[in-house]
Amino acid sequence: MQPVPQRYDVVVTTNSGYPLDQNVYQAVKGMTAAATVVKPGGLIICAAECSDGFPDHGSFREVLASEPTPEALLRTISGRTETVPDQWQVQILARVLATARVGVHTTHLTDAQLRTAHLYRVDDIATAVAEELAARGPQARVCVLPEGPQTIPYVR
């Protein structure tokens, strides 16, 4: 665990590289680490190869795409009387997305695939960070988590 002095406008993270970033399901872990220190409404950028796209097993992709927004996913999940397989990871991602925008730097998923997960593509991390910082003004700050969930940041 690593204390940080504040929440950040932008948090850049990974899922610690291969094989931990093999698909979107796994990449949620890096996003979750970033969510602990991003400002509400901030931007999380996750660099994750996602060479396997979405997992072929389970219902993660189906549950994730079942609602048009993260908020709707959370409502549906909280209203269930029975747990659906893989809804836990969908719920975790929906909570992150209810707090911040999440872009993914990957060459293995299409824009359409990312949209089904309520995510969007970031082609160039440096450009995306610079644009977000410029839009937020001179007081904007960025945090980088090069090992994603291997370090858990928290605000002191």
Buried (B, 14 or more C-beta within 10 A) or exposed (E): EEEBEEBBBBBBBBBBBEEBBBBBBBBBBBBBBBBBBBBEEBBBBBBBBBBBBBBEEBBBBBBBBBBEEBEEBBEBBEEEEEEBEBBEBBBBBBBBBBBBBBBBBBEBBEEEBBEBBBBEBBEEBEEBBEEBBEEBEEEBBBBBBEBBBBEEBEEE
